[in-house]
Amino acid sequence: MEYYDNDRPRGIFSMITPVTGHLLLINIILFIATLINENFMIGTFSLFYPTSPFFRFWQPLTHMFMHGSFFHIFFNMYSLFLFGQVLERSIGSRKFVVFYFLCGFGAMLLHLLTVYLTGDVYTQTVVPMLGASGAIYGLFIGYGMMYPDSVLTLIFPPISLKAKWMMGIFVVIELLIGILDTSDGVAHFAHLGGALIGFLLMLYWKKSGKIWLRDKWI
């Protein structure tokens, strides 16, 4: 098992695990840039459907670092700060990089597949996808599989549940909202894509003996 360097000098920023720290920094820098020039940043670095005239080859990667509002980035980065560090310490920085980005790409692929199957021409043409939420949902599931019996408390409402139940409830809610198609501007199937890849990757690593999960998922 790999570990990040515990012997680094301690300080406010050095206490954050390295990959998580860099992800936080990149997201924050790009959000500040978005506040300065929103049209350029959203139009250039968010993910447009591949047949859209606004699609660029780098968007499958850069869209994971883009956010459209303060609350959007706040909740994603708060979750990354909490769960990312725990997972990075548990599975090592190199595996954490792989885990994070595969969850993000999985979220993107399920979102694009959903847009294709629904035949939503408007979304396929001018509506971009942006945010780290897909990768974050992968972290949720990864944490829930690594520490299923740890107790988590929501900010609002202040409900406390074991991680395995809370993550399961989140997935069910996303699935129901996605199926009902509430048109709330949230890519719910992207969240499910990230969660699915997170689950499958953790399961694969467990069965191959590359990580040790502390308990069963259920």
C-alpha positions in Angstrom: 0.0 0.0 0.0 1.2 3.5 -0.9 1.2 6.4 1.5 1.8 10.1 1.1 4.9 11.6 2.9 4.1 12.0 6.6 7.4 13.7 7.2 6.7 16.9 5.3 7.0 20.1 7.3 3.7 20.9 9.0 1.7 24.0 8.3 -1.8 25.1 7.3 -1.4 23.8 3.8 1.2 21.1 4.3 -1.3 19.2 6.5 -3.5 18.6 3.5 -2.6 15.5 1.5 -0.8 16.4 -1.7 -3.2 15.3 -4.4 -6.2 16.6 -2.6 -4.4 19.9 -1.9 -3.5 20.3 -5.6 -7.1 19.5 -6.7 -8.5 22.1 -4.3 -6.0 24.7 -5.5 -6.7 24.2 -9.2 -10.5 24.3 -8.7 -10.3 27.5 -6.6 -8.0 29.2 -9.2 -10.3 28.3 -12.1 -13.3 29.5 -10.1 -11.7 32.8 -9.5 -10.9 33.0 -13.2 -14.6 32.2 -14.0 -15.7 35.1 -11.8 -13.4 37.4 -13.8 -14.5 36.2 -17.2 -17.4 33.8 -17.0 -18.4 33.6 -20.6 -14.9 32.7 -21.8 -14.2 30.2 -19.0 -17.6 28.4 -19.2 -17.6 28.4 -23.0 -14.0 27.2 -23.3 -13.4 24.7 -20.4 -16.9 23.2 -19.6 -17.9 20.1 -21.4 -20.1 20.4 -24.5 -21.6 17.4 -26.3 -19.1 16.1 -28.8 -21.2 17.1 -31.8 -21.7 20.6 -30.5 -19.8 23.4 -32.3 -18.5 24.5 -28.9 -16.9 21.2 -28.1 -13.1 21.2 -27.6 -10.9 18.1 -27.1 -9.6 19.2 -23.7 -13.1 19.7 -22.2 -13.5 16.0 -21.0 -10.7 16.9 -18.5 -11.1 20.6 -17.8 -14.9 20.4 -17.1 -14.1 18.6 -13.8 -12.4 21.8 -12.5 -15.2 24.2 -13.5 -18.0 25.5 -11.3 -20.9 27.8 -12.0 -21.6 29.3 -8.5 -20.2 29.7 -5.1 -22.4 27.1 -3.5 -21.5 24.7 -6.3 -17.8 24.9 -5.7 -18.2 25.2 -1.9 -20.0 21.9 -1.4 -17.8 20.1 -3.9 -14.6 21.4 -2.3 -15.8 20.8 1.2 -16.5 17.2 0.3 -13.2 16.8 -1.4 -11.4 18.2 1.6 -13.2 15.8 4.0 -13.3 12.6 2.0 -10.4 13.1 -0.4 -7.8 13.3 2.4 -9.1 10.2 4.1 -9.1 8.2 0.9 -5.7 9.5 -0.2 -4.2 8.5 3.2 -5.8 5.1 2.9 -5.0 4.0 -0.6 -2.0 6.2 -1.4 -1.6 9.3 -3.6 -1.1 7.5 -6.9 -4.1 5.2 -6.6 -6.1 8.3 -5.4 -5.3 10.2 -8.6 -6.5 7.2 -10.7 -9.6 6.8 -8.6 -10.6 10.5 -8.7 -10.2 10.9 -12.5 -11.7 7.6 -13.4 -14.8 8.5 -11.4 -14.9 11.9 -13.1 -14.6 10.3 -16.6 -17.2 7.7 -15.6 -19.6 10.5 -14.6 -19.0 12.2 -18.0 -19.6 9.1 -20.0 -22.9 8.2 -18.3 -24.0 11.8 -18.7 -23.2 11.8 -22.4 -24.9 8.5 -22.9 -28.0 9.8 -21.2 -28.1 12.9 -23.4 -27.7 10.7 -26.4 -30.5 8.3 -25.5 -32.9 11.0 -24.6 -32.2 12.8 -27.9 -32.1 16.2 -26.3 -31.0 18.3 -29.2 -30.9 21.5 -27.1 -28.5 20.0 -24.6 -26.5 18.3 -27.3 -25.9 21.7 -28.9 -25.6 24.5 -26.3 -25.8 23.2 -22.7 -22.4 22.5 -21.1 -21.7 20.1 -18.2 -19.3 21.3 -15.5 -18.2 20.5 -12.0 -16.4 18.0 -9.9 -19.6 16.4 -8.6 -19.2 13.2 -10.5 -15.7 12.6 -9.1 -17.0 13.7 -5.6 -19.7 11.1 -5.7 -17.1 8.5 -6.5 -15.2 9.7 -3.3 -18.5 9.3 -1.3 -18.8 5.7 -2.4 -15.1 5.0 -1.9 -15.3 6.4 1.6 -18.4 4.4 2.3 -16.8 1.2 1.3 -13.6 1.9 3.2 -15.3 3.1 6.4 -18.8 1.8 6.2 -19.6 2.1 9.9 -18.2 5.6 10.4 -20.9 8.1 11.4 -21.5 11.1 9.2 -23.7 14.1 9.9 -25.3 16.2 7.2 -25.0 20.0 7.4 -28.7 20.4 6.6 -30.7 18.7 7.9 -28.4 17.7 10.8 -29.0 14.0 10.4 -26.4 11.4 11.5 -26.1 8.0 9.8 -23.5 5.4 9.1 -21.5 6.1 6.0 -22.8 3.0 4.2 -26.4 4.0 4.6 -25.9 7.7 3.9 -24.1 6.9 0.6 -26.8 4.4 -0.4 -29.5 7.0 0.3 -27.7 9.6 -1.8 -27.5 7.2 -4.7 -31.2 6.2 -4.5 -32.2 9.9 -4.4 -30.0 10.7 -7.5 -31.5 7.8 -9.4 -35.1 8.7 -8.6 -34.6 12.4 -9.5 -32.7 11.4 -12.7 -35.5 9.1 -13.7 -38.2 11.6 -12.9 -36.4 14.2 -15.0 -37.1 17.3 -12.9 -35.1 19.5 -15.3 -33.4 21.2 -12.4 -30.2 21.8 -14.3 -28.3 19.1 -12.4 -26.6 16.2 -14.2 -27.9 13.5 -11.9 -26.8 10.6 -14.1 -23.3 12.1 -14.0 -23.4 11.7 -10.2 -24.5 8.1 -10.6 -21.7 7.5 -13.2 -19.1 8.7 -10.7 -20.6 6.6 -7.9 -20.7 3.5 -10.1 -17.1 3.7 -11.2 -16.1 4.4 -7.6 -17.9 1.3 -6.4 -16.5 -0.9 -9.2 -13.0 0.3 -8.8 -13.0 -0.2 -5.0 -14.5 -3.7 -5.5 -11.8 -4.6 -8.1 -9.0 -3.4 -5.8 -10.5 -5.3 -2.9 -10.8 -8.6 -4.9 -7.3 -8.2 -6.3 -5.9 -7.6 -2.9 -4.6 -4.1 -3.7 -6.6 -2.5 -0.9 -8.2 -3.7 2.3 -11.8 -2.7 3.0 -12.8 -2.5 6.6 -16.2 -4.1 6.3 -18.8 -5.2 3.8 -20.6 -2.5 1.8 -23.9 -3.6 3.3 
